């Protein structure tokens, strides 16, 4: 049974991806700081295919040790995929950020991805050297259209632009044993971020969409599932937009 680690799994895109993975036959390692959200996930999914970890990825001691802990303390011999989904969005001007909020944003949205990704890749590269299972592993990073076209929340936009750069660099760094791709959502309904986006910005996103079926977390999860699967075996270093055509590239 292939195992997939999903951060920020208690709500929104992470939750939808966890459900999709379990339904597709994966074993899911779900991590989040939202205890109640994780408990709700446990009630909806078979515990034979799910384990949950309470984890705050703003804390260095967490993101520096999380992946190694899965192997060393929780005895996972190998992992197939890592979905770096945990993220913060405040939806406010750069002038309004405190130093503490800036540090938290950098840690959760970018720095934790650096540690989680390199630790995952290092373990799986080492495993592949002498293992019979030589299948390529997959990392999927969740960035945002804000990282490509900018955001009124400058800190959020900057960190998501960093995720795109990290994705492309790590695709080179981790090849050929680990593929690294990113999903870049635009306006996704039924997420905590959606309600924090100022109304005039939400209307602007909606105006630019050329497809009018609203995007929900499940639609993003479908793309993540593709990138985790062998159907995307020839893709690495790519950023796939889920934006209803709002931003043609």
C-alpha positions as CSV (number, residue, x, y, z in Angstrom):
1,X,0.0,0.0,0.0
2,X,1.5,3.3,-1.1
3,X,1.8,5.9,1.7
4,X,1.3,9.6,1.2
5,X,2.1,12.4,3.7
6,X,-0.3,15.4,3.6
7,X,0.3,18.6,5.7
8,X,-2.5,20.9,6.5
9,X,-4.8,17.9,6.1
10,X,-7.6,18.8,8.4
11,X,-9.4,21.3,6.2
12,X,-9.9,22.6,2.7
13,X,-7.6,21.3,0.0
14,X,-5.6,19.1,2.4
15,X,-8.8,17.4,3.7
16,X,-10.1,16.8,0.2
17,X,-6.8,15.3,-0.9
18,X,-6.7,13.0,2.2
19,X,-10.2,11.7,1.4
20,X,-9.3,11.3,-2.3
21,X,-6.1,9.4,-1.5
22,X,-7.8,7.0,0.9
23,X,-10.6,6.4,-1.6
24,X,-7.9,5.6,-4.3
25,X,-6.2,3.0,-2.0
26,X,-3.4,5.1,-0.5
27,X,-2.4,5.0,3.1
28,X,-2.5,8.6,4.4
29,X,-0.3,10.2,7.0
30,X,-2.3,13.4,7.8
31,X,-0.6,16.3,9.7
32,X,-2.2,19.5,11.0
33,X,-2.3,21.7,14.1
34,X,-6.1,21.6,14.0
35,X,-6.9,18.8,16.5
36,X,-10.7,19.0,15.9
37,X,-10.2,18.9,12.1
38,X,-8.1,15.8,12.4
39,X,-10.6,14.1,14.7
40,X,-13.4,14.8,12.2
41,X,-11.2,13.3,9.4
42,X,-10.7,10.2,11.6
43,X,-14.5,9.8,11.9
44,X,-15.0,9.9,8.1
45,X,-12.1,7.7,7.0
46,X,-11.0,4.1,7.7
47,X,-8.3,4.1,10.4
48,X,-6.8,1.2,8.5
49,X,-5.7,3.7,5.8
50,X,-5.2,6.8,7.9
51,X,-3.0,8.0,10.7
52,X,-3.0,11.5,12.1
53,X,-0.3,13.7,13.6
54,X,-0.9,16.9,15.5
55,X,1.8,19.2,14.1
56,X,2.4,23.0,14.0
57,X,4.7,23.6,11.1
58,X,5.5,27.1,12.2
59,X,7.8,25.5,14.9
60,X,11.4,24.7,13.8
61,X,11.5,21.6,16.1
62,X,8.5,20.3,14.3
63,X,9.4,20.8,10.6
64,X,13.1,19.8,11.2
65,X,12.2,16.4,12.7
66,X,8.8,15.5,11.3
67,X,9.8,13.4,8.3
68,X,12.7,11.6,10.2
69,X,10.2,10.9,12.9
70,X,7.9,9.0,10.5
71,X,10.7,6.7,9.6
72,X,12.5,6.4,13.0
73,X,9.7,6.6,15.6
74,X,6.7,5.5,13.6
75,X,8.5,2.9,11.7
76,X,7.5,3.7,8.1
77,X,9.9,1.9,5.9
78,X,9.1,3.9,2.8
79,X,6.8,6.7,1.7
80,X,5.5,7.3,-1.8
81,X,4.4,10.9,-1.8
82,X,4.6,14.2,0.1
83,X,1.9,16.9,-0.3
84,X,3.2,20.2,1.1
85,X,-0.2,21.9,1.6
86,X,0.0,23.6,5.0
87,X,-0.1,27.4,4.6
88,X,-1.1,30.7,6.1
89,X,-2.9,33.7,4.6
90,X,-3.8,36.9,6.5
91,X,-5.1,39.0,3.6
92,X,-3.7,42.3,4.9
93,X,-1.2,44.9,3.9
94,X,2.5,44.4,4.5
95,X,2.3,47.5,6.7
96,X,0.1,45.7,9.1
97,X,2.3,42.7,9.7
98,X,4.1,42.2,13.0
99,X,7.6,40.7,13.1
100,X,6.1,37.6,14.7
101,X,3.5,37.2,11.9
102,X,6.2,37.6,9.3
103,X,8.3,34.9,10.8
104,X,5.4,32.6,11.2
105,X,4.4,33.2,7.5
106,X,8.0,32.4,6.3
107,X,8.1,29.3,8.4
108,X,4.8,27.7,7.5
109,X,4.6,28.7,3.8
110,X,8.2,28.2,2.7
111,X,10.8,27.2,5.3
112,X,9.0,24.1,6.5
113,X,8.7,23.0,2.8
114,X,12.5,23.2,2.5
115,X,13.0,20.8,5.4
116,X,10.2,18.5,4.8
117,X,11.1,18.1,1.1
118,X,14.8,17.6,1.5
119,X,14.3,15.1,4.4
120,X,11.8,13.1,2.4
121,X,14.0,13.1,-0.7
122,X,17.1,12.1,1.2
123,X,15.4,9.1,2.8
124,X,13.7,7.9,-0.4
125,X,16.9,8.4,-2.4
126,X,18.8,6.3,0.2
127,X,16.1,3.6,0.1
128,X,16.1,3.4,-3.7
129,X,19.8,2.6,-3.9
130,X,19.4,-1.0,-2.8
131,X,15.7,-1.6,-2.8
132,X,13.7,-3.8,-5.2
133,X,11.0,-1.0,-5.3
134,X,12.6,1.5,-7.7
135,X,9.5,3.5,-8.5
136,X,9.9,7.3,-8.6
137,X,8.5,9.2,-5.6
138,X,6.5,12.4,-5.9
139,X,6.4,15.7,-4.0
140,X,3.5,18.0,-4.7
141,X,3.8,21.6,-3.4
142,X,0.7,23.8,-3.1
143,X,1.5,27.3,-4.2
144,X,-1.0,30.0,-5.4
145,X,-1.7,32.3,-8.3
146,X,-0.6,35.0,-5.9
147,X,3.0,33.6,-6.3
148,X,2.7,34.1,-10.1
149,X,0.8,37.4,-10.5
150,X,1.2,39.0,-7.1
151,X,-1.1,39.6,-4.1
152,X,-2.2,42.5,-2.0
153,X,-0.9,40.4,0.9
154,X,2.8,40.8,-0.1
155,X,4.1,38.3,2.5
156,X,1.8,35.6,1.2
157,X,2.6,36.4,-2.4
158,X,6.3,36.4,-1.7
159,X,6.2,33.0,0.1
160,X,4.2,31.4,-2.7
161,X,6.6,32.7,-5.3
162,X,9.3,31.1,-3.3
163,X,7.4,27.8,-3.4
164,X,7.5,28.0,-7.2
165,X,11.2,28.6,-7.2
166,X,11.7,25.8,-4.7
167,X,9.7,23.4,-6.8
168,X,11.8,24.0,-9.9
169,X,15.1,23.8,-8.1
170,X,14.2,20.6,-6.2
171,X,13.0,19.0,-9.4
172,X,16.7,19.2,-10.4
173,X,18.1,18.4,-7.0
174,X,16.0,15.3,-6.4
175,X,16.0,13.7,-9.8
176,X,15.8,11.0,-10.9
177,X,14.4,9.3,-7.7
178,X,11.8,12.0,-6.7
179,X,9.6,14.1,-9.0
180,X,8.6,17.6,-7.7
181,X,5.7,19.6,-9.1
182,X,3.4,22.3,-7.8
183,X,-0.3,23.1,-8.0
184,X,-1.3,26.8,-8.3
185,X,-4.9,27.4,-7.2
186,X,-6.7,30.7,-7.7
187,X,-10.1,31.4,-6.0
188,X,-11.0,28.1,-4.2
189,X,-14.3,28.1,-2.3
190,X,-14.9,26.3,1.0
191,X,-11.4,27.1,2.4
192,X,-10.3,29.3,5.3
193,X,-8.4,31.5,2.9
194,X,-11.5,32.2,0.8
195,X,-13.2,34.1,3.6
196,X,-10.1,36.2,4.4
197,X,-9.8,37.5,0.8
198,X,-11.2,41.1,0.6
199,X,-14.5,41.1,-1.2
200,X,-13.2,43.4,-4.0
201,X,-10.4,40.9,-4.7
202,X,-12.8,37.9,-4.7
203,X,-15.0,39.7,-7.3
204,X,-11.9,40.4,-9.4
205,X,-10.9,36.8,-9.4
206,X,-14.4,35.7,-10.3
207,X,-14.6,38.3,-13.1
208,X,-11.4,36.9,-14.7
209,X,-12.5,33.3,-14.7
210,X,-13.5,32.1,-18.1
211,X,-14.9,28.8,-16.8
212,X,-17.8,29.5,-14.5
213,X,-18.1,26.3,-12.5
214,X,-16.8,27.4,-9.1
215,X,-13.5,25.7,-8.0
216,X,-13.8,23.7,-4.8
217,X,-11.1,21.8,-2.9
218,X,-12.0,18.6,-4.6
219,X,-11.1,20.1,-8.0
220,X,-7.6,20.9,-6.7
221,X,-7.4,17.4,-5.1
222,X,-8.0,15.8,-8.5
223,X,-4.9,17.6,-9.9
224,X,-2.8,16.6,-6.9
225,X,-3.9,13.0,-7.3
226,X,-2.7,13.1,-11.0
227,X,0.7,14.4,-9.9
228,X,1.0,11.7,-7.2
229,X,0.2,9.0,-9.8
230,X,2.2,7.3,-12.5
231,X,0.0,9.1,-15.0
232,X,2.3,12.1,-14.5
233,X,5.5,10.0,-14.6
234,X,7.1,12.3,-17.2
235,X,6.4,15.6,-15.3
236,X,8.7,17.3,-12.9
237,X,9.4,20.9,-12.2
238,X,6.0,21.9,-13.4
239,X,3.5,24.4,-12.0
240,X,-0.1,23.5,-12.9
241,X,-2.7,26.2,-12.5
242,X,-6.2,25.4,-11.2
243,X,-7.8,28.8,-11.9
244,X,-10.7,28.4,-14.3
245,X,-8.6,30.0,-17.0
246,X,-8.3,33.3,-15.1
247,X,-4.7,33.8,-15.8
248,X,-3.6,32.4,-19.2
249,X,0.2,31.8,-19.3
